[in-house]
Amino acid sequence: MSPSHAWRPDKSFVGNWPNAEVWPEAFSIDNGGIALAKGIERYALDESSPYRPQFLESVRVPVDGTEFLMLSGLTLPVIDNSVPSDQAGAYGDTEIQTRNILKELKATLERRGYELNDVVKVQAFLVGDARMGGRADFQGFSRAYAEVFGTAETPNIPVRTRVQVAGLVEPGWLVEIEAMAAKAG
């Protein structure tokens, strides 16, 4: 079936890029059938965010008694104004950035009625750090991550992907984290 002749269930189709259509419902294939996801909720970024027109903070999708929350990539604001914002020092090293982003992840989840134990998937994008010869500080990331996941407070460990990337939107960012949470609806 070509994209121009794709099957469209009643208000449930999302097309192919770049001509995707946003419909009020989505569908998933489950046991050979189609399960409609009604009641999708989209949450805008804070009004102060320069990225608000292009990105959402998160999207909640209920499917078959489970509510999924997908979060856009989380980064952080400058924490040291004495350092130019295009340098990593303005945001801290990989470990500090990870720790602060995970605090923001927790706050975002709580705003939406979720908790860290609901997180089922984490994708982390790490930039090589000049202080480490251009390699990403995977150990620093893992130290901060271990303070949050796999603890007595948050024993559920999500699946995780860590990759080194050439760069992120802001030159000083060393870490960006996307997450997905799920809970009974």
OpenMM code with the backbone's topology and positions (N, CA, C; nanometers):
from openmm import Vec3, app, unit

residues = "MET SER PRO SER HIS ALA TRP ARG PRO ASP LYS SER PHE VAL GLY ASN TRP PRO ASN ALA GLU VAL TRP PRO GLU ALA PHE SER ILE ASP ASN GLY GLY ILE ALA LEU ALA LYS GLY ILE GLU ARG TYR ALA LEU ASP GLU SER SER PRO TYR ARG PRO GLN PHE LEU GLU SER VAL ARG VAL PRO VAL ASP GLY THR GLU PHE LEU MET LEU SER GLY LEU THR LEU PRO VAL ILE ASP ASN SER VAL PRO SER ASP GLN ALA GLY ALA TYR GLY ASP THR GLU ILE GLN THR ARG ASN ILE LEU LYS GLU LEU LYS ALA THR LEU GLU ARG ARG GLY TYR GLU LEU ASN ASP VAL VAL LYS VAL GLN ALA PHE LEU VAL GLY ASP ALA ARG MET GLY GLY ARG ALA ASP PHE GLN GLY PHE SER ARG ALA TYR ALA GLU VAL PHE GLY THR ALA GLU THR PRO ASN ILE PRO VAL ARG THR ARG VAL GLN VAL ALA GLY LEU VAL GLU PRO GLY TRP LEU VAL GLU ILE GLU ALA MET ALA ALA LYS ALA GLY".split()
positions = [
    Vec3(0.0849, -0.1176, 0.0000),
    Vec3(0.0000, 0.0000, 0.0000),
    Vec3(0.0895, 0.1241, 0.0000),
    Vec3(0.0731, 0.2127, -0.0920),
    Vec3(0.1533, 0.3351, -0.0940),
    Vec3(0.1008, 0.4324, 0.0109),
    Vec3(0.1869, 0.5239, 0.0611),
    Vec3(0.1416, 0.6195, 0.1624),
    Vec3(0.0205, 0.6999, 0.1185),
    Vec3(0.0089, 0.7295, -0.0118),
    Vec3(-0.1050, 0.8092, -0.0570),
    Vec3(-0.2350, 0.7292, -0.0575),
    Vec3(-0.2244, 0.5958, -0.0524),
    Vec3(-0.3434, 0.5112, -0.0519),
    Vec3(-0.3510, 0.4279, 0.0758),
    Vec3(-0.2878, 0.4744, 0.1818),
    Vec3(-0.2851, 0.3988, 0.3069),
    Vec3(-0.4244, 0.3860, 0.3661),
    Vec3(-0.4477, 0.2729, 0.4303),
    Vec3(-0.5746, 0.2492, 0.4978),
    Vec3(-0.5857, 0.3431, 0.6163),
    Vec3(-0.7024, 0.4015, 0.6353),
    Vec3(-0.7243, 0.4964, 0.7434),
    Vec3(-0.8433, 0.4524, 0.8273),
    Vec3(-0.8166, 0.3939, 0.9439),
    Vec3(-0.9301, 0.3671, 1.0316),
    Vec3(-0.9901, 0.4995, 1.0763),
    Vec3(-1.1100, 0.4960, 1.1263),
    Vec3(-1.1823, 0.6171, 1.1645),
    Vec3(-1.0995, 0.7053, 1.2569),
    Vec3(-1.0452, 0.8145, 1.2041),
    Vec3(-0.9688, 0.9132, 1.2801),
    Vec3(-0.8579, 0.8508, 1.3641),
    Vec3(-0.7836, 0.7563, 1.3067),
    Vec3(-0.6814, 0.6889, 1.3848),
    Vec3(-0.5496, 0.6724, 1.3106),
    Vec3(-0.5359, 0.7301, 1.1942),
    Vec3(-0.4155, 0.7098, 1.1144),
    Vec3(-0.3164, 0.8225, 1.1352),
    Vec3(-0.1913, 0.7862, 1.1476),
    Vec3(-0.0842, 0.8848, 1.1485),
    Vec3(0.0014, 0.8520, 1.0275),
    Vec3(0.0115, 0.9433, 0.9327),
    Vec3(0.0788, 0.9172, 0.8062),
    Vec3(0.2295, 0.9160, 0.8153),
    Vec3(0.2921, 0.9086, 0.7005),
    Vec3(0.4374, 0.9046, 0.6912),
    Vec3(0.4940, 1.0447, 0.6752),
    Vec3(0.6091, 1.0672, 0.7342),
    Vec3(0.6785, 1.1940, 0.7251),
    Vec3(0.7127, 1.2200, 0.5797),
    Vec3(0.7035, 1.3375, 0.5225),
    Vec3(0.6780, 1.4640, 0.5906),
    Vec3(0.5309, 1.5035, 0.5904),
    Vec3(0.4438, 1.4182, 0.5429),
    Vec3(0.3023, 1.4546, 0.5318),
    Vec3(0.2168, 1.3875, 0.6388),
    Vec3(0.2717, 1.3723, 0.7583),
    Vec3(0.1970, 1.3057, 0.8654),
    Vec3(0.0732, 1.3853, 0.9017),
    Vec3(-0.0309, 1.3145, 0.9333),
    Vec3(-0.1551, 1.3763, 0.9770),
    Vec3(-0.1713, 1.3487, 1.1256),
    Vec3(-0.2099, 1.4487, 1.2009),
    Vec3(-0.2335, 1.4300, 1.3433),
    Vec3(-0.3828, 1.4136, 1.3640),
    Vec3(-0.4224, 1.3002, 1.4149),
    Vec3(-0.5618, 1.2686, 1.4394),
    Vec3(-0.5817, 1.2554, 1.5893),
    Vec3(-0.7040, 1.2688, 1.6384),
    Vec3(-0.7268, 1.2647, 1.7822),
    Vec3(-0.7117, 1.1269, 1.8442),
    Vec3(-0.6926, 1.0245, 1.7652),
    Vec3(-0.6754, 0.8898, 1.8164),
    Vec3(-0.5578, 0.8271, 1.7448),
    Vec3(-0.5007, 0.7242, 1.8040),
    Vec3(-0.3948, 0.6472, 1.7399),
    Vec3(-0.4341, 0.5009, 1.7514),
    Vec3(-0.3585, 0.4133, 1.6880),
    Vec3(-0.3906, 0.2728, 1.7005),
    Vec3(-0.2637, 0.1931, 1.7215),
    Vec3(-0.2809, 0.0746, 1.7765),
    Vec3(-0.1706, -0.0190, 1.7894),
    Vec3(-0.2214, -0.1548, 1.7441),
    Vec3(-0.1330, -0.2333, 1.6900),
    Vec3(-0.1694, -0.3675, 1.6475),
    Vec3(-0.1463, -0.4590, 1.7674),
    Vec3(-0.2483, -0.5294, 1.8089),
    Vec3(-0.2382, -0.6170, 1.9253),
    Vec3(-0.3080, -0.7480, 1.8922),
    Vec3(-0.2342, -0.8572, 1.8967),
    Vec3(-0.2909, -0.9891, 1.8673),
    Vec3(-0.3609, -0.9913, 1.7314),
    Vec3(-0.3019, -0.9237, 1.6350),
    Vec3(-0.3566, -0.9250, 1.5006),
    Vec3(-0.4722, -0.8296, 1.4782),
    Vec3(-0.5144, -0.7586, 1.5806),
    Vec3(-0.6245, -0.6644, 1.5671),
    Vec3(-0.5754, -0.5231, 1.5875),
    Vec3(-0.6664, -0.4309, 1.5883),
    Vec3(-0.6303, -0.2911, 1.6074),
    Vec3(-0.6954, -0.2424, 1.7354),
    Vec3(-0.6145, -0.1839, 1.8223),
    Vec3(-0.6662, -0.1261, 1.9461),
    Vec3(-0.6581, 0.0253, 1.9338),
    Vec3(-0.7704, 0.0916, 1.9438),
    Vec3(-0.7710, 0.2370, 1.9348),
    Vec3(-0.7255, 0.2976, 2.0659),
    Vec3(-0.6480, 0.4018, 2.0560),
    Vec3(-0.6028, 0.4760, 2.1737),
    Vec3(-0.6767, 0.6082, 2.1737),
    Vec3(-0.7833, 0.6144, 2.2486),
    Vec3(-0.8628, 0.7368, 2.2573),
    Vec3(-0.8148, 0.8176, 2.3759),
    Vec3(-0.8341, 0.9454, 2.3698),
    Vec3(-0.8002, 1.0301, 2.4833),
    Vec3(-0.6535, 1.0651, 2.4934),
    Vec3(-0.5837, 1.0729, 2.3829),
    Vec3(-0.4433, 1.1134, 2.3853),
    Vec3(-0.4348, 1.2560, 2.4374),
    Vec3(-0.3425, 1.2789, 2.5293),
    Vec3(-0.3216, 1.4125, 2.5853),
    Vec3(-0.1807, 1.4589, 2.5527),
    Vec3(-0.1702, 1.5812, 2.5020),
    Vec3(-0.0414, 1.6398, 2.4667),
    Vec3(-0.0147, 1.7555, 2.5618),
    Vec3(0.1050, 1.7564, 2.6216),
    Vec3(0.1400, 1.8585, 2.7198),
    Vec3(0.2495, 1.9488, 2.6626),
    Vec3(0.2208, 2.0778, 2.6575),
    Vec3(0.3152, 2.1756, 2.6022),
    Vec3(0.4319, 2.1979, 2.6976),
    Vec3(0.5414, 2.2434, 2.6416),
    Vec3(0.6547, 2.2870, 2.7232),
    Vec3(0.6151, 2.4111, 2.8015),
    Vec3(0.6889, 2.4410, 2.9049),
    Vec3(0.6683, 2.5628, 2.9825),
    Vec3(0.6750, 2.6826, 2.8883),
    Vec3(0.5951, 2.7840, 2.9162),
    Vec3(0.5889, 2.9019, 2.8286),
    Vec3(0.7229, 2.9719, 2.8128),
    Vec3(0.8132, 2.9557, 2.9086),
    Vec3(0.9434, 3.0223, 2.9006),
    Vec3(1.0406, 2.9503, 2.8074),
    Vec3(1.0075, 2.8304, 2.7635),
    Vec3(1.0985, 2.7532, 2.6795),
    Vec3(1.1056, 2.8099, 2.5379),
    Vec3(1.2274, 2.8325, 2.4863),
    Vec3(1.2398, 2.8791, 2.3481),
    Vec3(1.2005, 2.7709, 2.2471),
    Vec3(1.1896, 2.6465, 2.2925),
    Vec3(1.1573, 2.5354, 2.2030),
    Vec3(1.0078, 2.5038, 2.2003),
    Vec3(0.9283, 2.5800, 2.2743),
    Vec3(0.7856, 2.5508, 2.2876),
    Vec3(0.7119, 2.5397, 2.1538),
    Vec3(0.7358, 2.6258, 2.0572),
    Vec3(0.6569, 2.6135, 1.9339),
    Vec3(0.6804, 2.4818, 1.8595),
    Vec3(0.7979, 2.4202, 1.8766),
    Vec3(0.8312, 2.3016, 1.7976),
    Vec3(0.8135, 2.1697, 1.8715),
    Vec3(0.8156, 2.1709, 2.0043),
    Vec3(0.8181, 2.0467, 2.0807),
    Vec3(0.7113, 2.0442, 2.1884),
    Vec3(0.6712, 1.9251, 2.2243),
    Vec3(0.5857, 1.9042, 2.3404),
    Vec3(0.6726, 1.8558, 2.4557),
    Vec3(0.6269, 1.8805, 2.5778),
    Vec3(0.6955, 1.8236, 2.6943),
    Vec3(0.6754, 1.6730, 2.6967),
    Vec3(0.5486, 1.6310, 2.6774),
    Vec3(0.5168, 1.4892, 2.6852),
    Vec3(0.3821, 1.4626, 2.6191),
    Vec3(0.3578, 1.3344, 2.5961),
    Vec3(0.2308, 1.2891, 2.5402),
    Vec3(0.1869, 1.1668, 2.6201),
    Vec3(0.0613, 1.1677, 2.6646),
    Vec3(0.0047, 1.0526, 2.7358),
    Vec3(-0.0866, 0.9787, 2.6395),
    Vec3(-0.0612, 0.8467, 2.6256),
    Vec3(-0.1386, 0.7639, 2.5340),
    Vec3(-0.1954, 0.6450, 2.6111),
    Vec3(-0.3282, 0.6390, 2.6282),
    Vec3(-0.3884, 0.5226, 2.6927),
    Vec3(-0.4171, 0.4133, 2.5893),
    Vec3(-0.3721, 0.2908, 2.6180),
    Vec3(-0.3964, 0.1777, 2.5289),
    Vec3(-0.4297, 0.0550, 2.6137),
    Vec3(-0.5472, -0.0011, 2.5922),
    Vec3(-0.5870, -0.1272, 2.6560),
    Vec3(-0.5599, -0.1306, 2.8060),
    Vec3(-0.6010, -0.0286, 2.8785),
    Vec3(-0.5879, -0.0281, 3.0236),
    Vec3(-0.4524, 0.0145, 3.0763),
    Vec3(-0.3611, 0.0508, 2.9886),
    Vec3(-0.2297, 0.1007, 3.0294),
    Vec3(-0.2146, 0.2428, 2.9775),
    Vec3(-0.1604, 0.3296, 3.0610),
    Vec3(-0.1329, 0.4673, 3.0189),
    Vec3(0.0173, 0.4827, 2.9983),
    Vec3(0.0556, 0.5208, 2.8779),
    Vec3(0.1958, 0.5450, 2.8460),
    Vec3(0.2201, 0.6951, 2.8460),
    Vec3(0.3321, 0.7362, 2.8994),
    Vec3(0.3732, 0.8765, 2.8952),
    Vec3(0.5089, 0.8811, 2.8277),
    Vec3(0.5163, 0.9494, 2.7133),
    Vec3(0.6413, 0.9656, 2.6411),
    Vec3(0.6887, 1.1085, 2.6592),
    Vec3(0.8130, 1.1226, 2.7032),
    Vec3(0.8684, 1.2552, 2.7281),
    Vec3(0.9693, 1.2919, 2.6213),
    Vec3(0.9640, 1.4166, 2.5765),
    Vec3(1.0662, 1.4680, 2.4857),
    Vec3(1.1995, 1.4702, 2.5585),
    Vec3(1.3058, 1.4855, 2.4825),
    Vec3(1.4385, 1.4898, 2.5423),
    Vec3(1.4503, 1.5990, 2.6471),
    Vec3(1.5020, 1.5620, 2.7631),
    Vec3(1.5208, 1.6561, 2.8731),
    Vec3(1.6654, 1.7029, 2.8772),
    Vec3(1.6827, 1.8321, 2.8940),
    Vec3(1.8143, 1.8926, 2.9124),
    Vec3(1.8011, 1.9855, 3.0324),
    Vec3(1.8937, 2.0754, 3.0509),
    Vec3(1.8838, 2.1625, 3.1669),
    Vec3(1.9328, 2.3023, 3.1350),
    Vec3(1.8922, 2.3992, 3.2171),
    Vec3(1.9381, 2.5367, 3.1970),
    Vec3(2.0791, 2.5550, 3.2533),
    Vec3(2.1356, 2.6695, 3.2260),
    Vec3(2.2677, 2.7048, 3.2797),
    Vec3(2.2623, 2.6996, 3.4319),
    Vec3(2.3659, 2.6392, 3.4930),
    Vec3(2.3726, 2.6356, 3.6392),
    Vec3(2.4861, 2.7222, 3.6929),
    Vec3(2.5777, 2.7645, 3.6030),
    Vec3(2.6888, 2.8509, 3.6441),
    Vec3(2.6969, 2.9676, 3.5460),
    Vec3(2.6392, 3.0812, 3.5855),
    Vec3(2.6352, 3.1982, 3.4969),
    Vec3(2.7708, 3.2634, 3.4762),
    Vec3(2.8728, 3.2222, 3.5502),
    Vec3(3.0061, 3.2791, 3.5317),
    Vec3(3.0776, 3.2166, 3.4119),
    Vec3(3.0195, 3.1098, 3.3553),
    Vec3(3.0776, 3.0408, 3.2403),
    Vec3(2.9883, 3.0668, 3.1191),
    Vec3(3.0474, 3.0981, 3.0020),
    Vec3(2.9649, 3.1189, 2.8818),
    Vec3(2.8752, 2.9976, 2.8544),
    Vec3(2.7525, 3.0244, 2.8105),
    Vec3(2.6545, 2.9167, 2.7930),
    Vec3(2.6888, 2.8192, 2.6811),
    Vec3(2.7872, 2.8514, 2.5973),
    Vec3(2.8263, 2.7569, 2.4929),
    Vec3(2.9367, 2.6626, 2.5395),
    Vec3(2.9673, 2.6643, 2.6686),
    Vec3(3.0688, 2.5754, 2.7249),
    Vec3(3.0036, 2.4805, 2.8249),
    Vec3(3.0549, 2.3567, 2.8275),
    Vec3(2.9966, 2.2550, 2.9158),
    Vec3(2.9983, 2.2984, 3.0614),
    Vec3(3.0980, 2.3744, 3.1027),
    Vec3(3.1070, 2.4178, 3.2419),
    Vec3(2.9860, 2.4963, 3.2892),
    Vec3(2.9145, 2.5592, 3.1974),
    Vec3(2.7943, 2.6343, 3.2346),
    Vec3(2.6840, 2.5411, 3.2838),
    Vec3(2.6901, 2.4158, 3.2422),
    Vec3(2.5877, 2.3172, 3.2764),
    Vec3(2.6406, 2.2086, 3.3694),
    Vec3(2.7709, 2.2027, 3.3888),
    Vec3(2.8325, 2.0974, 3.4685),
    Vec3(2.8838, 1.9856, 3.3795),
    Vec3(2.9569, 1.8930, 3.4404),
    Vec3(3.0082, 1.7790, 3.3650),
    Vec3(2.8953, 1.6783, 3.3411),
    Vec3(2.9270, 1.5678, 3.2777),
    Vec3(2.8251, 1.4678, 3.2437),
    Vec3(2.7506, 1.4183, 3.3667),
    Vec3(2.8224, 1.3909, 3.4739),
    Vec3(2.7578, 1.3398, 3.5951),
    Vec3(2.6617, 1.4426, 3.6542),
    Vec3(2.7048, 1.5673, 3.6621),
    Vec3(2.6189, 1.6734, 3.7167),
    Vec3(2.4977, 1.6955, 3.6267),
    Vec3(2.5204, 1.7010, 3.4950),
    Vec3(2.4079, 1.7199, 3.4030),
    Vec3(2.3083, 1.6051, 3.4154),
    Vec3(2.3588, 1.4825, 3.4217),
    Vec3(2.2699, 1.3663, 3.4344),
    Vec3(2.1889, 1.3744, 3.5628),
    Vec3(2.2545, 1.4038, 3.6723),
    Vec3(2.1865, 1.4132, 3.8024),
    Vec3(2.0744, 1.5176, 3.7962),
    Vec3(2.1043, 1.6338, 3.7409),
    Vec3(2.0045, 1.7409, 3.7340),
    Vec3(1.8912, 1.7085, 3.6366),
    Vec3(1.9228, 1.6440, 3.5257),
    Vec3(1.8181, 1.6049, 3.4306),
    Vec3(1.7264, 1.5001, 3.4935),
    Vec3(1.7831, 1.4069, 3.5691),
    Vec3(1.7000, 1.3052, 3.6342),
    Vec3(1.6100, 1.3669, 3.7412),
    Vec3(1.6556, 1.4741, 3.8052),
    Vec3(1.5678, 1.5478, 3.8982),
    Vec3(1.4519, 1.6106, 3.8211),
    Vec3(1.4813, 1.6657, 3.7053),
    Vec3(1.3760, 1.7242, 3.6210),
    Vec3(1.2817, 1.6153, 3.5693),
    Vec3(1.3374, 1.4987, 3.5355),
    Vec3(1.2540, 1.3859, 3.4933),
    Vec3(1.1546, 1.3501, 3.6037),
    Vec3(1.2031, 1.3398, 3.7261),
    Vec3(1.1156, 1.3069, 3.8391),
    Vec3(1.0051, 1.4118, 3.8543),
    Vec3(1.0416, 1.5391, 3.8474),
    Vec3(0.9429, 1.6471, 3.8621),
    Vec3(0.8394, 1.6432, 3.7495),
    Vec3(0.8840, 1.6184, 3.6276),
    Vec3(0.7924, 1.6117, 3.5134),
    Vec3(0.6963, 1.4945, 3.5289),
    Vec3(0.7496, 1.3794, 3.5673),
    Vec3(0.6641, 1.2626, 3.5891),
    Vec3(0.5585, 1.2916, 3.6952),
    Vec3(0.6002, 1.3515, 3.8055),
    Vec3(0.5072, 1.3807, 3.9150),
    Vec3(0.3988, 1.4791, 3.8719),
    Vec3(0.4349, 1.5784, 3.7891),
    Vec3(0.3346, 1.6726, 3.7371),
    Vec3(0.2271, 1.6008, 3.6572),
    Vec3(0.2636, 1.4918, 3.5956),
    Vec3(0.1713, 1.4177, 3.5093),
    Vec3(0.1106, 1.2963, 3.5794),
    Vec3(0.1363, 1.2798, 3.7108),
    Vec3(0.0764, 1.1699, 3.7863),
    Vec3(0.1526, 1.0390, 3.7795),
    Vec3(0.2795, 1.0442, 3.7449),
    Vec3(0.3641, 0.9250, 3.7368),
    Vec3(0.4763, 0.9380, 3.8387),
    Vec3(0.5531, 0.8305, 3.8538),
    Vec3(0.6703, 0.8339, 3.9405),
    Vec3(0.7850, 0.7621, 3.8708),
    Vec3(0.9033, 0.7718, 3.9287),
    Vec3(1.0210, 0.7110, 3.8663),
    Vec3(1.0053, 0.5603, 3.8478),
    Vec3(0.9344, 0.4931, 3.9385),
    Vec3(0.9125, 0.3489, 3.9244),
    Vec3(0.8283, 0.3140, 3.8024),
    Vec3(0.7602, 0.4116, 3.7444),
    Vec3(0.6796, 0.3881, 3.6247),
    Vec3(0.7627, 0.3944, 3.4965),
    Vec3(0.8862, 0.4419, 3.5047),
    Vec3(0.9700, 0.4558, 3.3852),
    Vec3(1.0074, 0.3165, 3.3345),
    Vec3(0.9794, 0.2920, 3.2063),
    Vec3(1.0085, 0.1621, 3.1461),
    Vec3(1.1192, 0.1693, 3.0409),
    Vec3(1.1497, 0.2901, 2.9933),
    Vec3(1.2538, 0.3035, 2.8904),
    Vec3(1.3228, 0.4379, 2.9034),
    Vec3(1.4553, 0.4356, 2.8918),
    Vec3(1.5368, 0.5572, 2.8939),
    Vec3(1.6317, 0.5523, 2.7747),
    Vec3(1.6394, 0.6624, 2.7030),
    Vec3(1.7390, 0.6786, 2.5970),
    Vec3(1.8240, 0.7988, 2.6343),
    Vec3(1.9547, 0.7779, 2.6405),
    Vec3(2.0454, 0.8856, 2.6786),
    Vec3(2.1413, 0.9146, 2.5639),
    Vec3(2.1533, 1.0423, 2.5322),
    Vec3(2.2431, 1.0890, 2.4275),
    Vec3(2.3553, 1.1656, 2.4964),
    Vec3(2.4779, 1.1168, 2.4828),
    Vec3(2.5925, 1.1768, 2.5500),
    Vec3(2.6900, 1.2315, 2.4469),
    Vec3(2.7395, 1.3511, 2.4739),
    Vec3(2.8381, 1.4153, 2.3872),
    Vec3(2.9761, 1.3889, 2.4446),
    Vec3(3.0733, 1.3692, 2.3576),
    Vec3(3.2105, 1.3527, 2.4033),
    Vec3(3.2571, 1.4769, 2.4771),
    Vec3(3.3287, 1.4553, 2.5848),
    Vec3(3.3772, 1.5637, 2.6702),
    Vec3(3.5254, 1.5865, 2.6406),
    Vec3(3.5611, 1.7104, 2.6100),
    Vec3(3.7011, 1.7436, 2.5801),
    Vec3(3.7926, 1.7035, 2.6952),
    Vec3(3.7426, 1.7103, 2.8185),
    Vec3(3.8232, 1.6730, 2.9352),
    Vec3(3.8495, 1.5236, 2.9408),
    Vec3(3.7799, 1.4473, 2.8564),
    Vec3(3.7980, 1.3017, 2.8521),
    Vec3(3.8491, 1.2582, 2.7151),
    Vec3(3.9199, 1.3468, 2.6485),
    Vec3(3.9761, 1.3135, 2.5185),
    Vec3(3.8713, 1.2943, 2.4101),
    Vec3(3.7559, 1.3590, 2.4243),
    Vec3(3.6515, 1.3493, 2.3236),
    Vec3(3.5569, 1.2315, 2.3419),
    Vec3(3.5795, 1.1501, 2.4421),
    Vec3(3.4906, 1.0369, 2.4699),
    Vec3(3.3785, 1.0806, 2.5633),
    Vec3(3.2641, 1.0210, 2.5490),
    Vec3(3.1533, 1.0474, 2.6409),
    Vec3(3.1859, 0.9858, 2.7766),
    Vec3(3.1440, 1.0527, 2.8812),
    Vec3(3.1687, 1.0048, 3.0176),
    Vec3(3.0562, 0.9099, 3.0594),
    Vec3(3.0628, 0.7874, 3.0078),
    Vec3(2.9604, 0.6884, 3.0396),
    Vec3(2.9621, 0.6526, 3.1878),
    Vec3(3.0796, 0.6534, 3.2499),
    Vec3(3.0878, 0.6214, 3.3931),
    Vec3(3.0217, 0.7296, 3.4772),
    Vec3(3.0456, 0.8560, 3.4441),
    Vec3(2.9808, 0.9654, 3.5161),
    Vec3(2.8299, 0.9582, 3.5013),
    Vec3(2.7847, 0.9285, 3.3798),
    Vec3(2.6413, 0.9114, 3.3565),
    Vec3(2.5872, 0.7987, 3.4439),
    Vec3(2.6561, 0.6853, 3.4438),
    Vec3(2.6086, 0.5684, 3.5182),
    Vec3(2.6081, 0.5914, 3.6688),
    Vec3(2.7036, 0.6671, 3.7199),
    Vec3(2.7039, 0.6972, 3.8639),
    Vec3(2.5783, 0.7753, 3.9024),
    Vec3(2.5468, 0.8795, 3.8262),
    Vec3(2.4274, 0.9595, 3.8567),
    Vec3(2.3005, 0.8771, 3.8360),
    Vec3(2.2981, 0.7960, 3.7322),
    Vec3(2.1821, 0.7116, 3.7010),
    Vec3(2.1559, 0.6126, 3.8140),
    Vec3(2.2639, 0.5542, 3.8686),
    Vec3(2.2514, 0.4552, 3.9763),
    Vec3(2.2018, 0.5177, 4.1068),
    Vec3(2.2107, 0.6490, 4.1197),
    Vec3(2.1557, 0.7167, 4.2376),
    Vec3(2.0032, 0.7213, 4.2320),
    Vec3(1.9472, 0.7006, 4.1123),
    Vec3(1.8025, 0.7128, 4.0919),
    Vec3(1.7364, 0.5776, 4.0678),
    Vec3(1.7887, 0.4989, 3.9746),
    Vec3(1.7268, 0.3720, 3.9370),
    Vec3(1.8013, 0.2547, 4.0003),
    Vec3(1.7241, 0.1544, 4.0424),
    Vec3(1.7827, 0.0372, 4.1067),
    Vec3(1.8138, 0.0615, 4.2532),
    Vec3(1.7447, 0.1571, 4.3132),
    Vec3(1.7637, 0.1903, 4.4547),
    Vec3(1.6467, 0.1340, 4.5356),
    Vec3(1.6563, 0.1453, 4.6679),
    Vec3(1.5458, 0.1012, 4.7536),
    Vec3(1.4197, 0.1819, 4.7230),
    Vec3(1.4361, 0.3105, 4.6934),
    Vec3(1.3222, 0.3980, 4.6632),
    Vec3(1.2643, 0.3717, 4.5242),
    Vec3(1.3516, 0.3399, 4.4288),
    Vec3(1.3101, 0.3161, 4.2900),
    Vec3(1.3729, 0.1856, 4.2417),
    Vec3(1.3190, 0.0711, 4.2863),
    Vec3(1.3814, -0.0565, 4.2500),
    Vec3(1.3612, -0.0973, 4.1040),
    Vec3(1.2571, -0.0460, 4.0393),
    Vec3(1.2322, -0.0834, 3.8997),
    Vec3(1.3365, -0.0191, 3.8095),
    Vec3(1.4055, -0.1026, 3.7343),
    Vec3(1.5084, -0.0531, 3.6428),
    Vec3(1.4516, -0.0567, 3.5010),
    Vec3(1.4492, 0.0579, 3.4325),
    Vec3(1.3987, 0.0587, 3.2942),
    Vec3(1.5024, 0.0044, 3.1968),
    Vec3(1.4560, -0.0350, 3.0782),
    Vec3(1.5515, -0.0650, 2.9721),
    Vec3(1.6188, 0.0664, 2.9358),
    Vec3(1.7415, 0.0577, 2.8870),
    Vec3(1.8168, 0.1815, 2.8669),
    Vec3(1.9087, 0.1687, 2.7463),
    Vec3(1.9198, 0.2779, 2.6742),
    Vec3(2.0163, 0.2899, 2.5656),
    Vec3(2.0991, 0.4139, 2.5917),
    Vec3(2.2314, 0.3999, 2.5813),
    Vec3(2.3216, 0.5150, 2.5917),
    Vec3(2.4012, 0.5195, 2.4620),
    Vec3(2.4050, 0.6346, 2.4002),
    Vec3(2.4838, 0.6489, 2.2783),
    Vec3(2.5641, 0.7779, 2.2845),
    Vec3(2.6792, 0.7752, 2.2209),
    Vec3(2.7572, 0.8976, 2.2069),
    Vec3(2.7178, 0.9619, 2.0755),
    Vec3(2.6895, 1.0918, 2.0813),
    Vec3(2.6512, 1.1675, 1.9628),
    Vec3(2.7528, 1.2791, 1.9398),
    Vec3(2.7538, 1.3320, 1.8191),
    Vec3(2.8495, 1.4375, 1.7851),
    Vec3(2.8198, 1.5675, 1.8585),
    Vec3(2.6942, 1.5943, 1.8864),
    Vec3(2.6591, 1.7177, 1.9555),
    Vec3(2.5100, 1.7251, 1.9806),
    Vec3(2.4721, 1.8180, 2.0676),
    Vec3(2.3318, 1.8455, 2.0977),
    Vec3(2.3024, 1.9894, 2.0587),
    Vec3(2.1800, 2.0348, 2.0759),
    Vec3(2.1384, 2.1675, 2.0297),
    Vec3(2.2253, 2.2779, 2.0885),
    Vec3(2.2448, 2.2767, 2.2188),
    Vec3(2.3303, 2.3769, 2.2837),
    Vec3(2.4713, 2.3201, 2.2946),
    Vec3(2.5731, 2.3960, 2.2544),
    Vec3(2.7097, 2.3442, 2.2555),
    Vec3(2.7583, 2.2962, 2.3927),
    Vec3(2.7068, 2.3522, 2.5014),
    Vec3(2.7514, 2.3115, 2.6342),
    Vec3(2.6817, 2.1892, 2.6904),
    Vec3(2.5759, 2.1431, 2.6243),
    Vec3(2.5057, 2.0252, 2.6738),
    Vec3(2.5877, 1.9005, 2.6450),
    Vec3(2.6030, 1.8167, 2.7454),
    Vec3(2.6702, 1.6881, 2.7295),
    Vec3(2.5721, 1.5719, 2.7382),
    Vec3(2.4504, 1.5989, 2.7859),
    Vec3(2.3521, 1.4924, 2.8101),
    Vec3(2.2119, 1.5386, 2.7691),
    Vec3(2.1394, 1.4497, 2.7037),
    Vec3(1.9959, 1.4670, 2.6812),
    Vec3(1.9320, 1.3314, 2.7069),
    Vec3(1.8207, 1.3308, 2.7798),
    Vec3(1.7554, 1.2054, 2.8174),
    Vec3(1.6090, 1.2081, 2.7750),
    Vec3(1.5683, 1.1038, 2.7033),
    Vec3(1.4277, 1.0798, 2.6711),
    Vec3(1.3805, 0.9646, 2.7585),
    Vec3(1.2529, 0.9641, 2.7941),
    Vec3(1.2008, 0.8553, 2.8764),
    Vec3(1.0578, 0.8220, 2.8372),
    Vec3(1.0194, 0.6988, 2.8699),
    Vec3(0.8815, 0.6539, 2.8545),
    Vec3(0.8410, 0.5866, 2.9850),
    Vec3(0.7227, 0.6217, 3.0329),
    Vec3(0.6690, 0.5611, 3.1543),
    Vec3(0.5373, 0.4925, 3.1203),
    Vec3(0.4999, 0.3955, 3.2017),
    Vec3(0.3737, 0.3242, 3.1820),
    Vec3(0.3163, 0.2862, 3.3176),
    Vec3(0.1828, 0.2923, 3.3267),
    Vec3(0.1147, 0.2487, 3.4488),
    Vec3(-0.0259, 0.2040, 3.4126),
    Vec3(-0.0859, 0.1277, 3.5024),
    Vec3(-0.2231, 0.0835, 3.4803),
    Vec3(-0.3141, 0.2047, 3.4758),
    Vec3(-0.4046, 0.2068, 3.3777),
    Vec3(-0.4907, 0.3221, 3.3570),
    Vec3(-0.6147, 0.3236, 3.4359),
] * unit.nanometer
topology = app.Topology()
chain = topology.addChain("A")
for resn in residues:
    res = topology.addResidue(resn, chain)
    for name in ("N", "CA", "C"):
        topology.addAtom(name, app.Element.getBySymbol(name[0]), res)
